[in-house]
Amino acid sequence: MSLIPATILTGFLGSGKTTLLKRVLEEAHGQKIAVIENEFGEENIDSDILVSDTQEQIIQMSNGCICCTIREDLRATLRDLAEKKRKGELDFERVVIETTGLADPGPVAQTFFMDDEIAEAYLLDSVLTLVDARHGQAQLDDRQEARRQVGFADQIFISKTDLVAADDVSALMHRLQRMNPRAPQRAVHFGEVALSEVFDLRGFNLNTKLDIDPDFLKEEEHEEEHAHHHHAPGEQCDHPSHQHGAGHHHGHDDDVKSFVFKSERAFDPAKLEDFLGAVVNIYGPRMLRYKGVLFMKGTERKVIFQGVHQLMGSDLGPPWGADEQRSSKMVFIGIDLPKDIFLQGMVQCLV
Protein backbone atom coordinates (compact mmCIF):
# COMPACT_ATOMS: atom_id res chain seq x y z
CA MET A 1 0.00 0.00 0.00
CA SER A 2 1.41 3.39 -0.90
CA LEU A 3 2.06 5.93 1.82
CA ILE A 4 -0.82 8.18 2.86
CA PRO A 5 0.15 11.86 2.44
CA ALA A 6 -0.44 13.99 5.55
CA THR A 7 -0.72 17.78 5.82
CA ILE A 8 -0.49 19.74 9.07
CA LEU A 9 -2.65 22.87 9.11
CA THR A 10 -1.61 25.35 11.75
CA GLY A 11 -2.04 29.02 12.60
CA PHE A 12 -2.92 31.17 15.58
CA LEU A 13 -6.45 31.42 16.99
CA GLY A 14 -8.79 33.13 14.53
CA SER A 15 -6.42 32.96 11.56
CA GLY A 16 -8.96 31.12 9.40
CA LYS A 17 -7.90 27.47 9.63
CA THR A 18 -11.46 26.16 9.81
CA THR A 19 -12.59 28.39 6.93
CA LEU A 20 -9.78 27.02 4.76
CA LEU A 21 -10.49 23.47 5.86
CA LYS A 22 -14.21 23.79 5.23
CA ARG A 23 -13.51 25.04 1.73
CA VAL A 24 -11.12 22.15 1.03
CA LEU A 25 -13.71 19.65 2.29
CA GLU A 26 -16.62 21.15 0.36
CA GLU A 27 -14.84 21.57 -2.95
CA ALA A 28 -15.82 18.98 -5.53
CA HIS A 29 -12.28 17.68 -6.05
CA GLY A 30 -13.22 14.01 -5.83
CA GLN A 31 -10.53 13.36 -3.21
CA LYS A 32 -11.35 11.52 -0.02
CA ILE A 33 -9.73 13.33 2.89
CA ALA A 34 -9.54 12.32 6.53
CA VAL A 35 -9.46 15.36 8.81
CA ILE A 36 -8.04 15.04 12.30
CA GLU A 37 -8.88 17.84 14.66
CA ASN A 38 -6.21 18.05 17.30
CA GLU A 39 -8.29 19.71 19.99
CA PHE A 40 -7.24 20.12 23.59
CA GLY A 41 -10.50 21.40 25.03
CA GLU A 42 -13.53 19.41 26.11
CA GLU A 43 -15.71 21.23 23.63
CA ASN A 44 -14.89 20.98 19.97
CA ILE A 45 -16.43 24.09 18.45
CA ASP A 46 -15.15 23.46 14.94
CA SER A 47 -16.98 20.17 14.56
CA ASP A 48 -20.27 22.07 14.62
CA ILE A 49 -19.12 23.90 11.53
CA LEU A 50 -17.69 20.88 9.78
CA VAL A 51 -20.17 18.15 10.66
CA SER A 52 -23.49 17.80 12.41
CA ASP A 53 -23.48 16.98 16.10
CA THR A 54 -22.70 13.35 16.86
CA GLN A 55 -21.15 11.24 19.58
CA GLU A 56 -19.02 9.32 17.10
CA GLN A 57 -15.32 10.00 17.12
CA ILE A 58 -14.93 9.23 13.42
CA ILE A 59 -17.57 10.58 11.07
CA GLN A 60 -17.89 9.72 7.40
CA MET A 61 -19.17 12.76 5.52
CA SER A 62 -21.49 12.76 2.53
CA ASN A 63 -18.73 13.66 0.08
CA GLY A 64 -16.59 10.76 1.24
CA CYS A 65 -14.42 12.81 3.58
CA ILE A 66 -13.90 11.64 7.13
CA CYS A 67 -13.67 13.77 10.25
CA CYS A 68 -12.32 12.66 13.58
CA THR A 69 -11.62 14.54 16.77
CA ILE A 70 -8.73 13.49 18.93
CA ARG A 71 -8.51 14.37 22.54
CA GLU A 72 -5.91 11.76 23.30
CA ASP A 73 -2.87 10.60 21.41
CA LEU A 74 -2.36 11.62 17.80
CA ARG A 75 -0.33 8.49 17.18
CA ALA A 76 -3.18 6.24 18.30
CA THR A 77 -5.58 8.05 15.97
CA LEU A 78 -3.22 7.84 12.99
CA ARG A 79 -2.63 4.12 13.62
CA ASP A 80 -6.36 3.54 13.96
CA LEU A 81 -7.11 5.33 10.69
CA ALA A 82 -4.36 3.47 8.79
CA GLU A 83 -5.60 0.13 10.10
CA LYS A 84 -9.22 0.86 9.15
CA LYS A 85 -8.02 1.87 5.67
CA ARG A 86 -6.01 -1.38 5.34
CA LYS A 87 -9.05 -3.43 6.35
CA GLY A 88 -11.25 -1.54 3.93
CA GLU A 89 -13.45 -0.14 6.72
CA LEU A 90 -12.62 3.46 5.79
CA ASP A 91 -11.80 4.87 2.40
CA PHE A 92 -9.58 7.95 2.25
CA GLU A 93 -6.55 9.11 0.27
CA ARG A 94 -4.92 11.69 2.51
CA VAL A 95 -4.98 13.13 6.00
CA VAL A 96 -5.17 16.76 7.15
CA ILE A 97 -4.40 17.48 10.80
CA GLU A 98 -5.78 20.78 12.05
CA THR A 99 -3.87 21.77 15.17
CA THR A 100 -5.28 23.96 17.90
CA GLY A 101 -4.40 27.65 17.50
CA LEU A 102 -2.06 27.48 20.49
CA ALA A 103 -0.11 24.44 19.31
CA ASP A 104 3.55 24.17 18.46
CA PRO A 105 3.53 22.12 15.22
CA GLY A 106 6.92 20.59 16.09
CA PRO A 107 5.73 17.59 18.13
CA VAL A 108 2.96 16.92 15.58
CA ALA A 109 5.54 16.83 12.76
CA GLN A 110 7.87 14.66 14.83
CA THR A 111 5.16 12.02 15.24
CA PHE A 112 5.69 11.08 11.59
CA PHE A 113 9.38 10.33 12.10
CA MET A 114 9.59 8.92 15.61
CA ASP A 115 7.02 6.16 15.38
CA ASP A 116 7.95 3.35 12.97
CA GLU A 117 4.36 2.26 12.50
CA ILE A 118 3.32 5.80 11.52
CA ALA A 119 6.38 6.25 9.28
CA GLU A 120 5.51 3.03 7.42
CA ALA A 121 1.93 4.20 6.73
CA TYR A 122 2.21 7.98 6.21
CA LEU A 123 4.29 10.54 4.37
CA LEU A 124 4.36 14.00 5.95
CA ASP A 125 3.76 16.29 2.99
CA SER A 126 3.92 19.78 4.49
CA VAL A 127 3.10 22.19 7.28
CA LEU A 128 0.71 24.98 6.20
CA THR A 129 0.51 28.04 8.43
CA LEU A 130 -2.21 30.67 8.34
CA VAL A 131 -1.42 34.19 9.56
CA ASP A 132 -4.15 36.75 10.19
CA ALA A 133 -3.14 40.02 8.46
CA ARG A 134 -5.13 42.09 10.93
CA HIS A 135 -3.75 40.66 14.16
CA GLY A 136 -0.62 38.90 12.88
CA GLN A 137 1.94 41.51 13.91
CA ALA A 138 0.63 41.68 17.48
CA GLN A 139 0.39 37.89 17.75
CA LEU A 140 3.96 37.52 16.51
CA ASP A 141 5.07 40.17 19.04
CA ASP A 142 3.31 38.57 21.99
CA ARG A 143 3.04 34.83 21.41
CA GLN A 144 5.86 32.41 20.89
CA GLU A 145 3.41 29.81 19.55
CA ALA A 146 2.59 32.14 16.65
CA ARG A 147 6.30 32.63 15.89
CA ARG A 148 6.94 28.88 16.03
CA GLN A 149 4.07 28.23 13.64
CA VAL A 150 5.74 30.58 11.15
CA GLY A 151 9.14 28.98 11.70
CA PHE A 152 7.75 25.54 10.87
CA ALA A 153 5.81 26.51 7.76
CA ASP A 154 6.41 25.07 4.30
CA GLN A 155 3.74 27.41 2.95
CA ILE A 156 2.28 30.54 4.57
CA PHE A 157 -1.24 31.75 3.79
CA ILE A 158 -2.11 35.28 4.89
CA SER A 159 -5.81 35.74 5.64
CA LYS A 160 -7.94 38.88 6.09
CA THR A 161 -5.70 41.06 3.91
CA ASP A 162 -8.85 42.92 2.78
CA LEU A 163 -9.16 44.35 6.31
CA VAL A 164 -5.78 46.11 6.43
CA ALA A 165 -3.81 48.63 4.37
CA ALA A 166 -1.51 47.33 1.62
CA ASP A 167 1.56 48.77 3.43
CA ASP A 168 0.72 46.79 6.54
CA VAL A 169 0.35 43.59 4.54
CA SER A 170 3.73 44.12 2.88
CA ALA A 171 5.36 44.87 6.25
CA LEU A 172 3.91 41.65 7.65
CA MET A 173 5.11 39.65 4.63
CA HIS A 174 8.56 41.17 4.94
CA ARG A 175 8.72 40.16 8.59
CA LEU A 176 7.48 36.62 7.89
CA GLN A 177 10.09 36.24 5.19
CA ARG A 178 12.86 37.21 7.56
CA MET A 179 11.61 34.64 10.04
CA ASN A 180 11.22 31.88 7.44
CA PRO A 181 12.75 32.54 4.00
CA ARG A 182 11.97 29.06 2.68
CA ALA A 183 8.17 29.25 2.89
CA PRO A 184 6.35 30.85 -0.04
CA GLN A 185 3.63 33.29 1.05
CA ARG A 186 0.32 34.20 -0.46
CA ALA A 187 -2.77 36.10 0.54
CA VAL A 188 -5.99 34.07 0.70
CA HIS A 189 -9.52 35.39 0.61
CA PHE A 190 -12.06 33.46 2.73
CA GLY A 191 -10.02 30.30 2.43
CA GLU A 192 -10.17 30.32 -1.38
CA VAL A 193 -7.05 28.39 -2.24
CA ALA A 194 -6.38 26.06 -5.16
CA LEU A 195 -5.86 22.51 -3.92
CA SER A 196 -2.54 22.45 -5.78
CA GLU A 197 -1.31 24.99 -3.21
CA VAL A 198 -2.49 22.89 -0.28
CA PHE A 199 -1.64 19.30 -1.19
CA ASP A 200 1.39 17.50 -2.61
CA LEU A 201 3.72 20.40 -1.85
CA ARG A 202 6.46 17.99 -0.75
CA GLY A 203 7.70 20.46 1.81
CA PHE A 204 9.06 17.58 3.85
CA ASN A 205 10.28 15.61 0.86
CA LEU A 206 14.04 15.62 1.05
CA ASN A 207 14.46 15.57 -2.71
CA THR A 208 13.03 19.01 -3.32
CA LYS A 209 15.21 21.85 -4.43
CA LEU A 210 15.87 24.34 -1.70
CA ASP A 211 14.39 27.68 -2.66
CA ILE A 212 15.78 30.61 -0.74
CA ASP A 213 14.99 34.03 -2.08
CA PRO A 214 18.32 35.55 -3.20
CA ASP A 215 17.13 39.02 -2.21
CA PHE A 216 16.67 37.78 1.32
CA LEU A 217 20.39 37.04 1.46
CA LYS A 218 21.29 40.48 0.10
CA GLU A 219 19.18 42.13 2.70
CA GLU A 220 20.81 40.08 5.48
CA GLU A 221 24.23 41.38 4.45
CA HIS A 222 22.91 44.95 4.26
CA GLU A 223 21.34 44.73 7.71
CA GLU A 224 24.49 43.34 9.29
CA GLU A 225 26.13 46.72 8.67
CA HIS A 226 23.60 48.55 10.82
CA ALA A 227 23.68 48.58 14.57
CA HIS A 228 20.62 46.84 15.98
CA HIS A 229 18.09 48.87 17.88
CA HIS A 230 17.52 47.55 21.39
CA HIS A 231 15.73 48.79 24.46
CA ALA A 232 15.29 47.30 27.89
CA PRO A 233 12.11 45.35 28.66
CA GLY A 234 9.38 47.71 29.77
CA GLU A 235 11.31 50.78 28.62
CA GLN A 236 9.30 53.24 26.51
CA CYS A 237 10.29 52.98 22.91
CA ASP A 238 9.64 55.58 20.25
CA HIS A 239 11.40 53.62 17.51
CA PRO A 240 9.27 53.95 14.35
CA SER A 241 8.89 50.21 13.88
CA HIS A 242 7.06 49.96 17.18
CA GLN A 243 4.58 52.64 16.26
CA HIS A 244 1.19 51.47 15.09
CA GLY A 245 0.86 51.36 11.32
CA ALA A 246 4.55 51.84 10.59
CA GLY A 247 5.36 50.87 7.02
CA HIS A 248 8.40 48.69 7.67
CA HIS A 249 8.86 46.57 10.75
CA HIS A 250 12.63 46.23 10.74
CA GLY A 251 12.75 46.77 14.47
CA HIS A 252 10.90 43.60 15.47
CA ASP A 253 13.48 41.54 17.24
CA ASP A 254 11.72 38.21 16.79
CA ASP A 255 13.17 35.29 18.68
CA VAL A 256 12.34 33.10 15.66
CA LYS A 257 14.98 34.00 13.10
CA SER A 258 16.62 32.40 10.13
CA PHE A 259 20.09 32.51 8.70
CA VAL A 260 21.75 30.83 5.76
CA PHE A 261 25.11 29.12 5.42
CA LYS A 262 26.73 29.05 1.96
CA SER A 263 30.04 27.69 0.75
CA GLU A 264 31.67 26.41 -2.43
CA ARG A 265 34.07 24.15 -0.49
CA ALA A 266 33.12 20.55 0.18
CA PHE A 267 32.11 19.29 3.62
CA ASP A 268 33.99 16.56 5.46
CA PRO A 269 31.05 14.18 6.21
CA ALA A 270 32.40 12.95 9.58
CA LYS A 271 33.15 16.47 10.86
CA LEU A 272 29.75 17.75 9.77
CA GLU A 273 27.98 14.83 11.43
CA ASP A 274 29.85 15.46 14.69
CA PHE A 275 29.16 19.18 14.65
CA LEU A 276 25.45 18.89 13.83
CA GLY A 277 25.10 16.14 16.42
CA ALA A 278 26.64 18.45 19.03
CA VAL A 279 24.50 21.51 18.22
CA VAL A 280 21.33 19.45 18.08
CA ASN A 281 22.20 18.08 21.50
CA ILE A 282 22.39 21.59 22.94
CA TYR A 283 19.95 23.62 20.82
CA GLY A 284 17.62 20.90 19.43
CA PRO A 285 14.41 22.09 21.11
CA ARG A 286 15.04 25.60 19.73
CA MET A 287 15.90 24.40 16.20
CA LEU A 288 12.54 24.49 14.41
CA ARG A 289 13.52 23.59 10.85
CA TYR A 290 16.87 23.28 9.13
CA LYS A 291 17.28 22.16 5.58
CA GLY A 292 19.89 22.28 2.88
CA VAL A 293 21.53 20.99 -0.28
CA LEU A 294 25.12 20.06 0.58
CA PHE A 295 28.32 19.50 -1.36
CA MET A 296 29.97 16.52 0.35
CA LYS A 297 33.41 15.09 -0.22
CA GLY A 298 33.29 11.53 -1.51
CA THR A 299 30.04 11.62 -3.48
CA GLU A 300 29.17 12.85 -6.95
CA ARG A 301 25.60 13.50 -5.84
CA LYS A 302 23.97 16.33 -3.93
CA VAL A 303 23.20 15.53 -0.32
CA ILE A 304 19.77 16.76 0.78
CA PHE A 305 19.67 17.35 4.50
CA GLN A 306 16.92 18.40 6.86
CA GLY A 307 15.83 18.31 10.44
CA VAL A 308 13.06 19.17 12.88
CA HIS A 309 14.12 19.84 16.48
CA GLN A 310 16.40 16.92 17.47
CA LEU A 311 15.52 14.73 14.49
CA MET A 312 17.63 15.01 11.37
CA GLY A 313 18.32 12.98 8.29
CA SER A 314 19.91 13.10 4.86
CA ASP A 315 19.24 11.59 1.45
CA LEU A 316 21.28 11.40 -1.71
CA GLY A 317 19.84 13.75 -4.29
CA PRO A 318 20.52 13.99 -8.03
CA PRO A 319 24.11 14.03 -9.37
CA TRP A 320 25.88 17.36 -9.74
CA GLY A 321 25.65 18.61 -13.31
CA ALA A 322 28.83 18.62 -15.42
CA ASP A 323 28.88 22.43 -15.61
CA GLU A 324 27.22 23.07 -12.26
CA GLN A 325 29.07 24.99 -9.55
CA ARG A 326 29.16 22.64 -6.57
CA SER A 327 28.20 24.44 -3.41
CA SER A 328 26.33 24.04 -0.14
CA LYS A 329 23.38 26.11 0.96
CA MET A 330 21.63 25.48 4.25
CA VAL A 331 18.98 27.49 6.10
CA PHE A 332 18.49 27.31 9.87
CA ILE A 333 15.22 28.52 11.42
CA GLY A 334 15.03 28.60 15.18
CA ILE A 335 14.51 30.40 18.45
CA ASP A 336 17.41 32.60 19.54
CA LEU A 337 20.01 30.39 17.86
CA PRO A 338 23.60 31.69 18.15
CA LYS A 339 24.24 32.44 14.49
CA ASP A 340 28.01 32.95 14.91
CA ILE A 341 28.52 29.59 16.63
CA PHE A 342 26.56 27.81 13.89
CA LEU A 343 28.25 29.55 10.96
CA GLN A 344 31.77 29.23 12.39
CA GLY A 345 31.11 25.59 13.25
CA MET A 346 29.95 24.86 9.72
CA VAL A 347 33.09 26.49 8.27
CA GLN A 348 35.24 24.22 10.46
CA CYS A 349 33.55 21.18 8.90
CA LEU A 350 34.70 22.10 5.39
CA VAL A 351 37.52 20.09 3.78
Sequence and secondary structure as in RCSB ss.txt:
>XXXX:A:sequence
MSLIPATILTGFLGSGKTTLLKRVLEEAHGQKIAVIENEFGEENIDSDILVSDTQEQIIQMSNGCICCTIREDLR
ATLRDLAEKKRKGELDFERVVIETTGLADPGPVAQTFFMDDEIAEAYLLDSVLTLVDARHGQAQLDDRQEARRQV
GFADQIFISKTDLVAADDVSALMHRLQRMNPRAPQRAVHFGEVALSEVFDLRGFNLNTKLDIDPDFLKEEEHEEE
HAHHHHAPGEQCDHPSHQHGAGHHHGHDDDVKSFVFKSERAFDPAKLEDFLGAVVNIYGPRMLRYKGVLFMKGTE
RKVIFQGVHQLMGSDLGPPWGADEQRSSKMVFIGIDLPKDIFLQGMVQCLV
>XXXX:A:secstr
   EEEEEEEESTTSSHHHHHHHHHHS     EEEEEE  SSS SHHHHHS   S SEEE TTS EEEEESS HH
HHHHHHHHHHHTTSS  SEEEEEE TT  HHHHHHHHHH HHHHHHEEEEEEEEEEETTTHHHHHHH HHHHHHH
HH SEEEEE GGGS HHHHHHHHHHHHHH TTS EEEEBTTB  GGGTSS  TT TTS     HHHHHHHHHHHT
S      TT     GGGSTT S  TT   SEEEEEEEESS B HHHHHHHHHHHHHHHGGGEEEEEEEE BTT S
EEEEEEEETTEEEEEEEEE  TT    EEEEEEEES  HHHHHHHHHHTB 
